[in-house]
Amino acid sequence: MSTDSVTPRRRGRPRAFDLDAATAALEQALWRRGFRSTSVEELAADAGLSLSSLYATFGSKQGVLDAALARYEDGMSGIIADLESPRRGLPDIERFVRRVRAVLDDPNSPRGCFMVNTMVEVGDGIPEVQQRVAAYRRRIERALNGALELAEADGDIESGSSQDRARLIQAALFGAFAASRAGDAAAARAGLHAISRELRRWSAAVRD
């Protein structure tokens, strides 16, 4: 047997960078500047990669966006998951709103919600993004509805009103995200505070 027949096959070069760190940098870049306003060359520079490494890892500019949105959604899952397992109903939603407000108030965080920003910018032009954002929106609505159904069972809100109220809260949340993205932090905070006040009014109205 010749030595050539037992020589191991050469593998591709191992990745020489931290994939999560690169994806985090890309997420921040797209969140701050937007998908259409950021060139592939800028993305490569933001992640500290060559163009060839960027394409080899993510496939395309849209692939970069997909990876960045997935990372953002994973980061938000902890906040949403708590709401998906409600224990107290309306107080669970109040806690969720406070945690969202903390994210928006973080000076080191880009403006708004990355998912909502992307929905507004390119959601109607890229079907895959539209599907991801729609699934994210449905997840939040279902979580809100679950907490409100518990509030119904506890007698804190009117019976049969949970779905409508979930849609109202979600619309107000997304409105606050849009205000934050537009640079109106005061309007964003006011919108989130209004949700918390309304939750307390709902409970008080039923007791009266």
Helices and strands as residue ranges (DSSP letters): G 3-6, H 19-33, H 40-47, H 51-58, H 61-84, H 90-105, H 114-122, H 127-153, H 162-181, H 185-207
